[in-house]
Structure formats: C-alpha cells, structure tokens
Amino acid sequence: MSDTINFSHKPVLLEACLDGLKLRTDGTYVDGTAGGAGHSSAIAAALGEGGRLIALDQDETAVAVATERLSVFGARAQVVRSNFCEVEAVCKSLGIESIDGMLMDLGVSSYQLDTAERGFSYRADAPLDMRMDVRNPLTARMVVNEYSEDRLRKILFEYGEERFSSRIASNIIREREKAPIETTGELVEIIKRSIPAANRDGGHHPAKRSFQALRIEVNAELDVIAPAIRSAVRLLARGGRLAIITFHSLEDRIVKQTFAELAQGCTCPKDFPVCVCGKKPKLKIITRKPILPDAEELEINPRSHSAKLRVAEKL
C-alpha cells in the first residue's frame, strides 16, 4: 500500500517530541495521531523488547498505512482505528492500565490535504467532504447547504477568525437558494467574491480561513482536545509525559489553558487560613513557552511553519 498511497510522513518537531516524551526503552506509549507513522516509527524504534507503542488514528487510510509501516517492529507496535479522545477505552480494551507518555499531533495530514477527493483543499475542485473519519455522518456539504446563515457566520468567525464571515455566510445562502453548493471549487469562488480585492493580500489564499473553520466544525476538532488531555493525564503513570503539537491559535489556546488548569493546585481564596478545596496539581508544565520549528526544519518541511509543541509531566 505504501507504494500506491503517497501518505506523507514528515514528522513535525520530531527530535523535540522524542526529547519531550523522555522515552524509556521499556515504557508504554501512545501516538494519538498515527498519520503516516512518522512519529510512531521513531518512538517504536527507540523502544526495547519490553516497550510498547499504541498508535491511534480515525482515518482508515492512515490506519492501513501506519499498520504496514510499523509492521517491522512486530508486537512492539500496534495500530487502532480510534479518535485520540477515546484513548482510555482503547487502552482498557488492550489491558493497559497506565502509560508512560502520549503524543498528540493535532494537524491535518499532508495526505488528507493533497488527496483532492477528500475535500480538504481549497486548491483543487472536489466534492465538499472534509471528514477525517468517513464514518462521520456530517460533511462540509451538509454544513454549507443546511446550516442557518447565523450559524455559518459564527463558525467562520470563531473557527476561522474570518473578518468577512458575515459577507461569506450571506453569499453562501444566496447561492444555495439557486442550487446546492456541491464542490470546493464552487465554495472557493463564493468566498473570493465575498472578500474585497484590497483585502486579498498577505500571501494567504482567500479561502484558507473559511476552509479551516468548516474542517473544524465537521470533525469537532476543538471539542475533543480538552477531554483527550484529561483522559491522557488519568492514564499517565507518575512522571509520564504528554506532548501536544498544535497548528493554529485556537488549538494552542485550549492546550495551554487545560495544562494550566491541571497544573493548578489549591483554588481557595488567598485569605483562607487552610485549604478546604483539597485540589492538588496533576501536571507540571515542562514548556513554559512552546517549542517551535527551527530554520532547518522550516526549510525542509514548510508545513511545519505554524507548529507549536507543549509538554507536561504527570505529578
């Protein structure tokens, strides 16, 4: 399959991730987004005979490709089709009570972006889909053709931080009243007409923000981050590490805030003589500032340019 499917597996911030996880050769680790098995392969290669890697992905193609690429590690590596927010259930089903580290890469794979028929890209005309998991009943076509104008505007503004969300939503409604909007190409043209020419600069495609917003909505991407972090922390053994790569500010904000919340201890008012809440910190934040790609990585892998890595340790 790897010969017929060009599933890119350039792992972003690889060395920083491996350092951040503080790998033990006999440890048990989870890669929450197997993708092309780039990170997974590096983790598995660092483990000894007593080590174990569970790689998760909700994309059936990623599961097939990762299974093939990780087969060289034998029983040391296993791939499971699942969303990383279900990590506790997956580990329980495999008889794993605790883990020594988990990596979550929140980016869309290059394969998904480059495969036109998946509908993620604004650079190719394809059916409006954008599902990371084809079992998901919600598609971008349904969002574009069935959501109300106000709901569309809100999604474009909040998830895409799109300044012209109102104009785009209004024009989508106007066009779909004539005929359903079926393809990414049709949607791109509507978006282009909605953004004044003077504002189509800065080197970004005019549809970039809107497509990000629709993809986030279709896959409920932001909704699963905090629950996944909490699940991972419950699974982690003391001293275990959680490393998360984000690719835009909305994701990074959730990771930063959730880490901070779990790293906080007592929340009693400062004038209380003793603690009555009983809260104790669950995490120690390792990266006070996120780790960013260096110039060499940016040159080799341009898609890493917005990546940020944050690491925390279970107390």
Backbone as numpy.savetxt, mean C-alpha at the origin, in Angstrom:
# Nx Ny Nz CAx CAy CAz Cx Cy Cz
5.92 -18.94 -15.70 5.09 -17.73 -15.70 5.95 -16.48 -15.70
7.08 -16.48 -15.02 7.91 -15.28 -14.94 8.43 -14.87 -16.31
8.45 -15.83 -17.27 8.91 -15.49 -18.61 7.82 -14.77 -19.40
6.56 -15.03 -19.07 5.46 -14.46 -19.84 4.84 -13.25 -19.18
5.06 -13.09 -17.90 4.49 -11.95 -17.18 5.61 -11.06 -16.70
5.64 -9.84 -17.19 6.70 -8.90 -16.81 6.32 -8.22 -15.51
6.33 -9.00 -14.42 5.95 -8.47 -13.12 7.19 -7.87 -12.48
7.29 -6.54 -12.56 8.47 -5.85 -12.05 8.65 -6.13 -10.57
9.88 -6.38 -10.16 10.12 -6.61 -8.73 11.36 -5.86 -8.28
11.45 -4.58 -8.66 12.51 -3.72 -8.14 12.08 -3.29 -6.73
12.68 -3.88 -5.72 12.23 -3.56 -4.36 12.70 -2.18 -3.91
11.77 -1.36 -3.48 12.07 0.00 -3.04 12.70 -0.03 -1.64
13.74 0.79 -1.45 14.40 0.94 -0.15 14.78 -0.41 0.46
15.29 -1.31 -0.37 15.52 -2.69 0.07 16.45 -2.79 1.27
17.65 -2.20 1.17 18.62 -2.33 2.27 18.08 -1.70 3.55
17.38 -0.57 3.41 16.82 0.09 4.59 15.75 -0.78 5.23
14.98 -1.48 4.41 13.95 -2.38 4.94 14.58 -3.54 5.70
15.61 -4.15 5.10 16.27 -5.28 5.75 16.92 -4.85 7.06
17.57 -3.67 7.04 18.17 -3.15 8.27 17.09 -2.85 9.30
16.00 -2.24 8.84 14.93 -1.86 9.74 14.27 -3.06 10.41
14.13 -4.15 9.69 13.50 -5.36 10.25 14.42 -6.07 11.25
15.72 -5.77 11.21 16.69 -6.38 12.14 16.52 -7.90 12.12
16.69 -8.46 10.92 16.39 -9.87 10.68 17.23 -10.82 11.53
16.53 -11.84 12.03 17.18 -12.96 12.71 17.09 -14.17 11.78
18.13 -14.93 11.66 18.12 -16.05 10.71 17.07 -17.10 11.05
16.69 -17.20 12.34 15.71 -18.20 12.73 14.34 -17.57 12.99
14.14 -16.33 12.54 12.89 -15.62 12.82 11.77 -15.95 11.84
10.56 -15.51 12.22 9.38 -15.67 11.37 8.94 -14.28 10.93
8.83 -14.08 9.62 8.55 -12.76 9.08 7.38 -12.80 8.10
6.71 -11.67 7.97 5.60 -11.52 7.02 5.91 -10.36 6.09
5.80 -10.61 4.80 5.82 -9.54 3.80 4.37 -9.32 3.41
3.81 -8.18 3.79 2.39 -7.94 3.59 1.98 -7.70 2.16
2.95 -7.37 1.30 2.65 -7.13 -0.12 3.75 -7.78 -0.95
3.52 -9.04 -1.32 4.54 -9.81 -2.01 4.91 -9.20 -3.35
3.91 -8.71 -4.11 4.18 -8.13 -5.41 5.00 -9.07 -6.27
6.10 -8.57 -6.82 6.98 -9.40 -7.63 8.02 -10.16 -6.82
7.85 -10.20 -5.51 8.71 -10.97 -4.59 10.10 -10.38 -4.42
10.29 -9.09 -4.74 11.59 -8.46 -4.56 12.02 -8.41 -3.11
11.19 -7.79 -2.27 11.49 -7.75 -0.84 11.45 -9.16 -0.25
10.44 -9.93 -0.64 10.28 -11.28 -0.09 11.51 -12.14 -0.34
12.04 -12.08 -1.56 13.21 -12.89 -1.89 14.41 -12.51 -1.04
14.58 -11.21 -0.82 15.72 -10.75 -0.02 15.57 -11.18 1.44
14.35 -11.12 1.95 14.12 -11.57 3.34 14.37 -13.07 3.46
13.79 -13.83 2.52 13.96 -15.29 2.57 15.43 -15.69 2.45
16.17 -14.97 1.61 17.59 -15.27 1.41 18.41 -15.03 2.68
17.93 -14.11 3.52 18.65 -13.79 4.75 18.34 -14.76 5.89
17.32 -15.60 5.70 16.91 -16.52 6.75 17.67 -17.83 6.65
17.80 -18.49 7.79 18.42 -19.80 7.83 17.36 -20.88 7.78
17.78 -22.12 8.05 16.86 -23.24 7.98 15.71 -23.11 8.98
15.96 -22.46 10.10 14.90 -22.31 11.11 14.00 -21.12 10.85
14.31 -20.32 9.83 13.53 -19.12 9.54 12.31 -19.43 8.69
11.39 -18.48 8.68 10.16 -18.67 7.91 9.64 -17.33 7.41
9.20 -17.32 6.16 8.62 -16.11 5.57 7.23 -16.44 5.03
6.26 -15.61 5.40 4.92 -15.68 4.83 4.71 -14.42 4.00
4.49 -14.59 2.71 4.29 -13.45 1.81 2.81 -13.38 1.43
2.20 -12.21 1.63 0.79 -12.03 1.34 0.60 -11.12 0.14
-0.43 -11.37 -0.64 -0.85 -10.44 -1.68 -2.28 -10.77 -2.07
-3.07 -9.74 -2.38 -4.46 -9.97 -2.76 -4.62 -10.12 -4.27
-3.56 -9.82 -5.02 -3.59 -9.91 -6.47 -3.22 -11.32 -6.89
-4.11 -12.00 -7.64 -3.88 -13.39 -8.00 -2.63 -13.57 -8.86
-2.33 -12.59 -9.72 -1.13 -12.69 -10.55 0.12 -12.57 -9.68
0.09 -11.65 -8.73 1.23 -11.51 -7.82 1.46 -12.79 -7.04
0.39 -13.42 -6.59 0.51 -14.67 -5.84 1.19 -15.74 -6.69
0.77 -15.87 -7.95 1.36 -16.86 -8.85 2.83 -16.58 -9.11
3.16 -15.32 -9.40 4.54 -14.95 -9.69 5.42 -15.12 -8.46
4.94 -14.62 -7.30 5.73 -14.72 -6.07 5.94 -16.18 -5.67
4.92 -17.01 -5.86 5.05 -18.43 -5.54 6.17 -19.07 -6.35
6.22 -18.73 -7.64 7.27 -19.28 -8.50 8.64 -18.76 -8.08
8.74 -17.46 -7.86 10.05 -16.86 -7.55 10.57 -17.28 -6.18
9.67 -17.57 -5.25 10.10 -17.96 -3.91 10.26 -19.47 -3.76
9.93 -20.21 -4.82 10.00 -21.67 -4.74 11.43 -22.15 -4.48
12.42 -21.34 -4.86 13.83 -21.73 -4.65 14.16 -21.85 -3.17
13.35 -21.25 -2.31 13.62 -21.30 -0.87 12.89 -22.44 -0.18
12.17 -23.25 -0.94 11.49 -24.41 -0.38 10.47 -24.03 0.68
10.44 -24.82 1.76 9.45 -24.63 2.82 9.69 -23.36 3.63
10.85 -22.73 3.41 11.17 -21.52 4.18 10.24 -20.37 3.82
9.70 -20.36 2.60 8.85 -19.26 2.14 7.52 -19.80 1.62
6.45 -19.11 1.99 5.11 -19.52 1.59 4.32 -18.29 1.18
3.52 -18.40 0.12 2.71 -17.27 -0.36 1.24 -17.57 -0.11
0.52 -16.57 0.40 -0.91 -16.71 0.69 -1.65 -15.55 0.05
-2.73 -15.85 -0.64 -3.55 -14.78 -1.23 -4.44 -14.18 -0.15
-4.09 -12.96 0.25 -4.84 -12.29 1.32 -4.41 -10.83 1.39
-5.28 -10.00 1.91 -4.93 -8.61 2.20 -4.14 -8.58 3.51
-3.16 -7.67 3.60 -2.32 -7.64 4.80 -3.10 -7.31 6.07
-4.30 -6.75 5.94 -5.09 -6.47 7.14 -5.64 -7.75 7.77
-5.54 -8.87 7.05 -5.99 -10.17 7.55 -4.84 -11.00 8.08
-3.72 -10.35 8.41 -2.51 -11.07 8.79 -2.71 -11.95 10.01
-3.51 -11.51 10.97 -3.73 -12.34 12.16 -4.43 -13.66 11.81
-5.47 -13.56 10.98 -6.21 -14.75 10.59 -5.32 -15.70 9.77
-4.50 -15.14 8.89 -3.60 -15.96 8.08 -2.61 -16.70 8.99
-1.99 -15.97 9.90 -1.01 -16.60 10.78 -1.67 -17.67 11.66
-2.85 -17.40 12.14 -3.56 -18.38 12.96 -3.81 -19.65 12.17
-4.21 -19.49 10.89 -4.50 -20.66 10.06 -3.24 -21.48 9.78
-2.08 -20.84 9.88 -0.81 -21.53 9.63 -0.14 -21.99 10.93
-0.83 -21.79 12.05 -0.28 -22.21 13.33 0.82 -21.32 13.86
0.86 -20.08 13.38 1.88 -19.12 13.82 1.30 -18.23 14.91
1.90 -18.28 16.10 1.38 -17.51 17.23 1.99 -16.11 17.32
3.21 -15.97 16.86 3.85 -14.65 16.89 4.87 -14.56 15.75
5.21 -13.32 15.39 6.17 -13.09 14.32 7.26 -12.15 14.82
8.39 -12.16 14.12 9.53 -11.33 14.51 9.64 -10.06 13.69
8.82 -9.94 12.67 8.84 -8.72 11.87 7.84 -8.78 10.74
7.40 -7.60 10.29 6.48 -7.53 9.15 6.82 -6.30 8.33
6.81 -6.48 7.02 7.01 -5.39 6.07 5.71 -5.15 5.33
5.32 -3.89 5.19 4.15 -3.52 4.39 4.58 -2.47 3.37
4.47 -2.80 2.09 4.76 -1.87 1.00 3.41 -1.45 0.43
3.02 -0.20 0.66 1.67 0.24 0.31 1.53 0.71 -1.13
2.58 0.58 -1.92 2.53 1.06 -3.30 1.80 0.12 -4.24
1.38 0.66 -5.38 0.84 -0.14 -6.46 2.01 -0.71 -7.23
1.95 -1.99 -7.60 3.07 -2.60 -8.30 3.22 -2.04 -9.71
4.44 -2.07 -10.19 4.69 -1.62 -11.57 3.89 -2.47 -12.56
3.74 -3.76 -12.25 2.97 -4.64 -13.13 1.53 -4.14 -13.26
0.93 -3.79 -12.13 -0.46 -3.32 -12.17 -0.57 -2.02 -12.97
0.38 -1.13 -12.78 0.36 0.14 -13.51 0.59 -0.06 -14.99
1.49 -1.00 -15.32 1.90 -1.17 -16.72 0.98 -2.10 -17.51
0.11 -2.84 -16.82 -0.81 -3.73 -17.52 -2.08 -2.95 -17.81
-2.22 -2.52 -19.07 -3.28 -1.58 -19.44 -4.66 -2.07 -19.04
-4.93 -3.36 -19.25 -6.29 -3.84 -19.01 -6.71 -3.80 -17.55
-5.75 -3.57 -16.64 -6.12 -3.45 -15.22 -6.77 -2.10 -14.93
-6.57 -1.12 -15.83 -7.25 0.16 -15.69 -6.69 1.09 -14.65
-5.45 0.85 -14.21 -4.83 1.73 -13.21 -4.20 2.97 -13.84
-3.78 2.84 -15.09 -2.97 3.88 -15.70 -3.79 4.88 -16.50
-3.39 6.14 -16.38 -4.03 7.21 -17.16 -3.31 7.40 -18.49
-2.31 6.58 -18.74 -1.52 6.71 -19.98 -1.93 5.71 -21.05
-2.86 4.81 -20.74 -3.32 3.83 -21.72 -4.84 3.73 -21.63
-5.48 3.56 -22.78 -6.94 3.44 -22.83 -7.33 2.00 -22.51
-8.15 1.83 -21.48 -8.53 0.49 -21.03 -9.85 0.57 -20.26
-10.50 -0.56 -20.02 -11.72 -0.53 -19.21 -11.44 0.04 -17.82
-12.39 0.78 -17.29 -12.26 1.36 -15.95 -12.41 0.25 -14.90
-11.30 -0.17 -14.34 -11.35 -1.26 -13.37 -10.68 -0.85 -12.05
-9.34 -0.89 -12.01 -8.53 -0.44 -10.87 -8.60 -1.35 -9.65
-9.10 -2.57 -9.79 -9.15 -3.47 -8.64 -7.81 -4.18 -8.43
-7.28 -4.13 -7.22 -6.10 -4.90 -6.89 -6.47 -6.38 -6.72
-7.68 -6.62 -6.25 -8.19 -7.97 -6.09 -9.44 -8.09 -6.96
-9.38 -8.93 -7.99 -10.50 -9.01 -8.93 -11.75 -9.60 -8.28
-11.63 -10.13 -7.07 -12.81 -10.61 -6.35 -13.62 -9.45 -5.77
-13.02 -8.29 -5.73 -13.68 -7.09 -5.22 -14.84 -6.71 -6.15
-16.07 -6.58 -5.65 -17.19 -6.25 -6.54 -17.18 -4.82 -7.04
-16.49 -3.92 -6.34 -16.48 -2.50 -6.71 -15.39 -2.21 -7.72
-15.74 -1.57 -8.84 -14.78 -1.18 -9.86 -14.80 0.34 -10.02
-13.78 0.87 -10.69 -13.74 2.30 -10.97 -14.91 2.72 -11.86
-15.33 1.83 -12.77 -16.47 2.13 -13.62 -17.72 2.39 -12.79
-17.92 1.58 -11.75 -19.10 1.76 -10.89 -19.01 3.08 -10.12
-17.82 3.40 -9.63 -17.65 4.66 -8.89 -17.97 5.84 -9.80
-17.39 5.83 -10.99 -17.55 6.95 -11.92 -18.99 7.09 -12.41
-19.67 5.99 -12.61 -21.01 6.04 -13.22 -22.17 5.99 -12.23
-21.89 5.62 -10.97 -22.99 5.44 -10.03 -22.94 6.35 -8.80
-21.76 6.86 -8.46 -21.69 7.73 -7.29 -22.33 9.08 -7.59
-22.85 9.71 -6.54 -23.43 11.04 -6.69 -22.33 12.06 -6.96
-22.72 13.22 -7.47 -21.74 14.27 -7.75 -21.00 14.69 -6.49
-21.73 14.82 -5.39 -21.11 15.25 -4.15 -20.11 14.22 -3.63
-20.48 12.94 -3.76 -19.58 11.88 -3.30 -18.34 11.82 -4.18
-18.50 11.97 -5.48 -17.35 12.00 -6.38 -16.42 13.16 -6.04
-17.00 14.33 -5.86 -16.21 15.51 -5.53 -15.40 15.28 -4.24
-16.06 14.71 -3.25 -15.40 14.47 -1.96 -14.23 13.49 -2.11
-14.43 12.42 -2.88 -13.37 11.44 -3.10 -12.18 12.07 -3.81
-12.46 12.83 -4.87 -11.38 13.46 -5.64 -10.61 14.47 -4.80
-11.33 15.18 -3.95 -10.69 16.20 -3.12 -9.90 15.57 -1.97
-10.51 14.61 -1.27 -9.87 14.05 -0.08 -8.79 13.03 -0.41
-9.03 12.17 -1.38 -8.08 11.11 -1.70 -7.07 11.52 -2.77
-7.45 12.48 -3.61 -6.54 12.92 -4.65 -5.97 14.30 -4.40
-6.51 14.99 -3.38 -6.11 16.37 -3.09 -6.16 17.21 -4.37
-7.25 16.96 -5.12 -7.45 17.60 -6.41 -8.18 18.94 -6.24
-7.52 20.03 -6.62 -8.10 21.38 -6.47 -9.35 21.56 -7.30
-9.42 20.87 -8.45 -10.54 21.06 -9.36 -11.55 19.91 -9.26
-11.67 19.36 -8.05 -12.56 18.22 -7.84 -14.01 18.53 -8.19
-14.47 19.74 -7.88 -15.87 20.10 -8.17 -16.14 20.12 -9.67
-15.22 20.71 -10.43 -15.39 20.79 -11.88 -15.32 19.41 -12.52
-14.40 18.59 -12.03 -14.27 17.24 -12.59 -15.53 16.42 -12.30
-16.01 16.47 -11.06 -17.21 15.71 -10.69 -18.41 16.17 -11.51
-18.55 17.48 -11.67 -19.67 18.03 -12.44 -19.62 17.56 -13.89
-18.43 17.57 -14.47 -18.29 17.15 -15.87 -18.48 15.65 -16.04
-18.10 14.87 -15.04 -18.36 13.42 -15.09 -19.86 13.17 -15.13
-20.60 13.86 -14.26 -22.06 13.70 -14.23 -22.66 14.08 -15.58
-22.21 15.18 -16.13 -22.75 15.67 -17.41 -22.50 14.64 -18.53
-21.30 14.08 -18.57 -20.96 13.14 -19.64 -21.68 11.81 -19.48
-21.81 11.34 -18.24 -22.42 10.02 -18.06 -23.93 10.05 -18.28
-24.52 11.25 -18.27 -25.94 11.37 -18.60 -26.18 11.10 -20.08
-25.14 11.33 -20.89 -25.25 11.06 -22.33 -25.03 9.57 -22.60
-24.01 9.00 -21.95 -23.68 7.58 -22.10 -22.72 7.20 -20.97
-22.75 5.95 -20.53 -21.84 5.53 -19.46 -20.37 5.76 -19.86
-19.57 6.13 -18.88 -18.13 6.31 -19.10 -17.48 4.94 -18.88
-16.90 4.39 -19.95 -16.45 3.00 -19.91 -14.94 2.83 -19.78
-14.16 3.79 -20.27 -12.72 3.57 -20.34 -11.91 4.66 -19.65
-10.66 4.32 -19.36 -9.74 5.28 -18.75 -9.51 6.46 -19.70
-9.46 6.18 -21.00 -9.24 7.24 -21.98 -10.35 8.27 -21.97
-11.60 7.80 -21.89 -12.74 8.72 -21.82 -12.64 9.58 -20.56
-12.30 8.96 -19.45 -12.21 9.69 -18.19 -11.09 10.72 -18.22
-9.95 10.34 -18.79 -8.83 11.26 -18.89 -9.23 12.52 -19.66
-9.96 12.36 -20.77 -10.39 13.51 -21.56 -11.32 14.42 -20.77
-12.20 13.85 -19.97 -13.10 14.65 -19.13 -12.30 15.44 -18.11
-11.31 14.78 -17.50 -10.48 15.45 -16.50 -9.68 16.58 -17.13
-9.10 16.31 -18.28 -8.32 17.34 -18.97 -9.17 18.58 -19.26
-10.40 18.37 -19.71 -11.29 19.50 -20.02 -11.69 20.26 -18.76
-11.59 19.61 -17.62 -12.04 20.22 -16.37 -10.97 21.08 -15.71
-9.72 20.89 -16.12 -8.61 21.63 -15.50 -8.14 22.71 -16.46
-8.15 23.97 -16.04 -7.70 25.05 -16.91 -6.28 24.81 -17.42
-6.02 25.18 -18.67 -4.72 24.95 -19.29 -3.58 25.53 -18.46
-3.82 26.67 -17.85 -2.78 27.33 -17.06 -2.38 26.52 -15.84
-3.25 25.58 -15.43 -2.96 24.78 -14.24 -2.46 23.38 -14.57
-2.23 23.12 -15.86 -1.75 21.79 -16.25 -0.23 21.79 -16.41
0.44 22.27 -15.40 1.91 22.30 -15.48 2.49 21.58 -14.28
3.76 21.76 -14.05 4.42 21.12 -12.92 4.93 19.72 -13.22
4.78 19.27 -14.47 5.31 17.97 -14.84 4.42 16.80 -14.51
3.25 17.03 -13.89 2.35 15.94 -13.54 1.23 15.82 -14.56
0.83 14.60 -14.86 -0.29 14.36 -15.75 -1.56 14.91 -15.08
-2.42 15.59 -15.82 -3.61 16.19 -15.20 -4.55 15.18 -14.53
-4.47 13.91 -14.94 -5.37 12.90 -14.37 -4.74 12.16 -13.19
-3.49 12.46 -12.86 -2.79 11.68 -11.84 -3.53 11.68 -10.50
-3.94 12.83 -10.04 -4.58 12.93 -8.73 -5.94 12.23 -8.72
-6.69 12.41 -9.79 -8.02 11.79 -9.86 -7.93 10.27 -9.91
-6.96 9.75 -10.67 -6.80 8.31 -10.75 -6.35 7.74 -9.40
-5.49 8.46 -8.71 -5.09 8.02 -7.36 -6.32 7.94 -6.47
-7.16 8.96 -6.52 -8.34 9.00 -5.67 -9.29 7.84 -5.96
-9.53 7.56 -7.23 -10.43 6.47 -7.60 -9.85 5.12 -7.18
-8.55 4.95 -7.36 -7.90 3.69 -6.96 -8.02 3.47 -5.46
-7.81 4.53 -4.68 -7.93 4.42 -3.23 -9.35 4.05 -2.83
-10.34 4.65 -3.48 -11.74 4.36 -3.17 -12.09 2.92 -3.54
-11.72 2.49 -4.73 -12.05 1.13 -5.19 -11.47 0.08 -4.25
-10.25 0.28 -3.80 -9.55 -0.74 -3.01 -9.57 -0.48 -1.50
-10.29 0.57 -1.08 -10.37 0.92 0.34 -8.97 0.96 0.97
-8.03 1.53 0.23 -6.63 1.47 0.62 -6.33 2.12 1.97
-6.93 3.27 2.22 -6.62 3.98 3.47 -7.31 3.33 4.67
-8.45 2.69 4.42 -9.23 2.11 5.51 -8.52 0.95 6.20
-7.66 0.25 5.47 -7.05 -0.96 6.03 -5.71 -0.71 6.72
-5.14 0.48 6.57 -3.78 0.70 7.08 -3.72 0.61 8.60
-4.51 1.41 9.30 -4.45 1.41 10.76 -4.83 0.05 11.35
-5.91 -0.59 10.88 -6.21 -1.94 11.41 -5.09 -2.94 11.16
-4.43 -2.83 10.00 -3.32 -3.75 9.69 -2.15 -3.52 10.65
-1.87 -2.26 10.94 -0.79 -1.95 11.88 -1.09 -2.54 13.25
-2.32 -2.37 13.72 -2.71 -2.89 15.04 -2.62 -4.42 15.06
-3.04 -5.05 13.97 -2.95 -6.51 13.89 -1.50 -6.97 13.94
-0.64 -6.29 13.18 0.77 -6.64 13.17 1.40 -6.50 14.54
1.05 -5.41 15.24 1.62 -5.17 16.57 1.17 -6.25 17.55
-0.07 -6.68 17.45 -0.54 -7.76 18.32 0.24 -9.06 18.06
0.60 -9.29 16.81 1.32 -10.51 16.44 2.80 -10.47 16.79
3.38 -9.29 16.77 4.83 -9.17 16.95 5.28 -9.65 18.32
6.37 -10.39 18.33 7.02 -10.74 19.58 7.74 -9.50 20.11
8.05 -9.49 21.37 8.79 -8.35 21.94 10.12 -8.18 21.20
10.38 -6.95 20.78 11.59 -6.68 20.01 11.40 -6.85 18.51
10.22 -7.34 18.09 9.93 -7.50 16.68 9.72 -6.14 16.01
9.98 -6.07 14.74 9.93 -4.80 14.02 8.81 -4.78 12.97
8.23 -3.61 12.80 7.24 -3.35 11.74 7.78 -2.25 10.86
7.94 -2.53 9.56 8.47 -1.56 8.60 7.42 -1.31 7.54
7.13 -0.04 7.27 6.06 0.31 6.33 6.56 1.35 5.33
6.36 1.04 4.04 6.72 1.96 2.96 5.43 2.60 2.44
5.40 3.93 2.42 4.26 4.66 1.87 4.71 5.44 0.64
3.70 5.85 -0.16 4.02 6.55 -1.40 3.28 7.87 -1.58
2.41 8.23 -0.65 1.84 9.57 -0.70 1.46 10.01 0.71
1.19 11.29 0.86 1.04 11.90 2.19 -0.13 11.32 2.98
-1.19 10.91 2.30 -2.35 10.37 3.01 -1.99 9.08 3.73
-1.25 8.20 3.05 -0.80 6.96 3.69 0.17 7.25 4.82
1.15 8.09 4.52 2.20 8.37 5.50 1.62 8.98 6.77
0.62 9.83 6.62 0.00 10.46 7.79 -0.65 9.42 8.70
-1.34 8.44 8.09 -1.99 7.40 8.88 -0.96 6.56 9.61
0.11 6.18 8.91 1.17 5.38 9.54 1.81 6.15 10.69
2.16 7.40 10.44 2.80 8.23 11.47 1.90 8.38 12.69
0.62 8.68 12.46 -0.30 8.88 13.58 -0.57 7.60 14.35
-0.69 6.48 13.64 -0.95 5.20 14.31 0.26 4.76 15.12
1.44 4.92 14.56 2.67 4.63 15.31 2.72 5.49 16.58
2.45 6.78 16.43 2.52 7.70 17.58 1.52 7.30 18.66
0.32 6.92 18.24 -0.71 6.51 19.20 -0.29 5.27 19.96
0.29 4.29 19.23 0.70 3.04 19.87 1.98 3.20 20.69
2.71 4.27 20.44 3.94 4.54 21.20 3.67 5.37 22.45
2.44 5.84 22.56 2.09 6.69 23.70 1.68 5.83 24.89
2.12 6.23 26.07 1.74 5.53 27.28 0.55 6.17 27.95
0.74 6.56 29.18 -0.33 7.13 29.99 -0.96 8.36 29.33
-2.30 8.40 29.31 -3.01 9.54 28.74 -3.78 10.33 29.81
-3.46 10.08 31.06 -4.12 10.81 32.15 -3.72 12.29 32.12
-4.59 13.17 32.58 -4.22 14.60 32.68 -2.96 14.76 33.53
-2.14 15.74 33.16 -0.84 15.91 33.80 -0.94 16.21 35.30
-2.08 16.75 35.73 -2.19 17.09 37.15 -2.65 15.91 38.01
-2.88 14.73 37.38 -3.22 13.54 38.17 -1.98 13.08 38.93
-2.10 12.80 40.22 -0.92 12.37 40.99 -0.43 10.98 40.59
-1.34 10.11 40.19 -0.97 8.75 39.74 -1.74 8.41 38.48
-1.23 7.47 37.73 -1.91 7.02 36.51 -3.12 6.17 36.86
-4.24 6.49 36.26 -5.44 5.68 36.46 -5.90 5.01 35.15
-5.32 5.45 34.02 -5.75 4.87 32.75 -5.08 3.52 32.47
-3.89 3.32 33.03 -3.21 2.04 32.88 -2.62 1.79 31.50
-2.65 2.80 30.62 -2.12 2.59 29.27 -0.60 2.55 29.28
-0.07 1.60 28.57 1.38 1.48 28.43 1.72 1.49 26.94
2.85 2.08 26.57 3.23 2.09 25.15 3.45 0.69 24.62
3.00 0.46 23.39 3.17 -0.85 22.75 4.34 -0.84 21.77
4.71 0.35 21.30 5.75 0.48 20.29 6.82 1.47 20.71
8.00 1.27 20.17 9.05 2.28 20.19 9.30 2.67 18.74
9.20 3.96 18.45 9.41 4.42 17.08 10.91 4.48 16.79
11.36 3.77 15.78 12.77 3.71 15.42 13.16 4.86 14.51
12.27 5.22 13.60 12.55 6.28 12.62 11.75 7.52 12.97
12.36 8.45 13.68 11.65 9.70 14.01 11.31 10.47 12.75
12.19 10.40 11.77 11.92 10.95 10.44 11.98 9.79 9.46
11.11 9.77 8.44 11.11 8.64 7.51 12.40 8.54 6.72
12.74 7.32 6.35 13.91 7.07 5.50 13.47 7.24 4.05
14.28 7.97 3.28 13.96 8.27 1.88 14.97 7.61 0.95
14.62 7.37 -0.31 15.58 6.81 -1.27 16.74 7.78 -1.48
17.93 7.23 -1.69 19.07 8.09 -1.99 19.13 8.36 -3.50
20.09 9.18 -3.90 20.19 9.60 -5.31 20.40 8.41 -6.23
21.18 7.43 -5.77 21.46 6.25 -6.60 20.19 5.46 -6.88
19.39 5.26 -5.84 18.13 4.51 -6.04 17.16 5.28 -6.92
17.09 6.58 -6.73 16.21 7.40 -7.56 16.59 7.31 -9.03
17.89 7.20 -9.29 18.36 7.08 -10.67 17.98 5.73 -11.26
18.13 4.68 -10.47 17.84 3.32 -10.95 16.36 3.05 -11.04
15.61 3.54 -10.06 14.18 3.24 -9.97 13.38 4.52 -9.73
13.02 5.24 -10.79 12.32 6.52 -10.65 11.01 6.42 -9.87
10.38 5.24 -9.88 9.10 5.10 -9.17 9.27 5.10 -7.65
10.53 5.13 -7.19 10.76 5.18 -5.75 10.77 6.61 -5.22
10.57 7.59 -6.11 10.83 8.99 -5.73 9.97 9.48 -4.57
8.77 8.96 -4.40 7.90 9.43 -3.31 7.87 8.48 -2.12
8.71 7.46 -2.14 8.68 6.44 -1.09 9.22 6.97 0.24
8.57 6.55 1.32 9.02 6.86 2.68 8.92 5.59 3.52
9.94 5.32 4.30 9.95 4.14 5.16 9.93 4.56 6.62
8.99 3.99 7.36 8.92 4.19 8.81 9.02 2.83 9.50
9.74 2.80 10.61 9.98 1.55 11.34 9.66 1.75 12.82
9.02 0.73 13.41 8.74 0.75 14.86 9.03 -0.64 15.43
9.27 -0.67 16.73 9.63 -1.93 17.41 8.65 -2.21 18.53
8.25 -3.48 18.65 7.31 -3.90 19.71 8.01 -3.87 21.06
7.37 -3.27 22.04 7.92 -3.21 23.40 7.46 -4.41 24.20
